[in-house]
Amino acid sequence: MTAALTPTVRRTVATGDGVISYELTRKRVKNLNLRVERDGSIRVSAPARVSLAHVNAFVAGRADFIRKAQARLRGEQARIETMPDVPEAMCRQRFQEVIDRLLPLLGGYRLPPVTLRLRTMKSRWGSCAWATGAVTLNRRLYFAPPECLEYVALHELCHLVVHDHSPRFHALMASLMPDWKARKARLERWNTGGETPN
Ligand SMILES: [Zn+2]
């Protein structure tokens, strides 16, 4: 944890492409750091010794990156808001079928009984509570290409065997689903609106 030297302050900088407003926090950090939050707001942390003019120039220099990130987040938000509501039972049936189809791939491992949970999430596709066997899948996957749903489901099921994202985990994924990277990439493309599901 780094302690803030001064409270967070709101700053603005004019760029050729309009005004950018951001929250600046002075921290015991080595470098300037800029983050676009999921709500589109911009946070910058900077070492105490760096002048405001320098911070402003840093932010203005990233105007293009910021605009693109904000546009992508707006697109994602719009997709969530316009997404038709899938009845819980339909979603559960479809996801459970995928899990039931994939589970035999892990037949050689001693696994807890898997229970499926559904959630609508903005920042992750799934999660796995490996101790209890609870696999949570994002309801948004219902609209994703089926191969992407399979990829996420298998990723979470593999966490029942290897809990972290170590080389062992990726070796397991690669052995069970050799094209997992392509499926992951397709999911990213679909999520950012570059592709419509089939
Ligand atoms: Zn994971």
Residues whose N, C-alpha, C, O or C-beta is under 5 A from the ligand:
A	BS01	ZN	none
